[in-house]
Amino acid sequence: MNKNQVPITNIPKDLQQRIDSLKAILNTLELKVNTFENTLRNHLEDAIIEEQELSVLYKQLKKDKKEKRILQKTKGNKFKEEVISTASETKNQNNKNFPEEKEKKRLYREAMLKVHPDKFSTEIDKLEIATETTTKLIEIYSSGDLKTLKAFHQHILNGTIFNSVPTIKRNIDNEYLLLEIDKLEQQILALKNKHTYKVLEEYANPMTFLDELKAYYEDRLFKLRKRTRKG
């Protein structure tokens, strides 16, 4: 193990402490990887910008070419049938998602009524927690993740956010915390699977990776310039 790598195995069993430990690990890894990536970007800034501009142009040229072909092929009833089919599929998809959206709205409103900060305007010790909780509730609702919303809804209705229930009851309400742990572990895993992280861990001198990137961008720009010449 690299001396800068933080082990995950020694995380405390308590769920909240485990979450805090995972967040600390994630922050350490993010700082390490982001610093390295920013250094690479500073050396490749001009090439990155040109690659982005040419990529956008190339995609637009491909799109225009495709639309031109479609326009030439679509005539009369065939075109109408495709439009009707697309509209029907969209309608069916909306109908399919309606029960789930209705359930998410119900869970959100029920949880919000339970923990809205206005209910605790005279309880300073609870007001800050209620504000943080509603912010998190809005974030989960906006993301559209029904499973997480259900868990957080239960977390709120059980009253655990204020630690006002006995410990034995709080143990029942572990699903949301377990989801948080799983989410953090997945983020850590994704970070460790990034090529730049592997470069930091495996290269004797990580900055030699810059030469590989320069060679990649030289080849990539050569091809894009050729493909977009007429554009």
Disulfide bonds with the S-S distance in Angstrom:
none
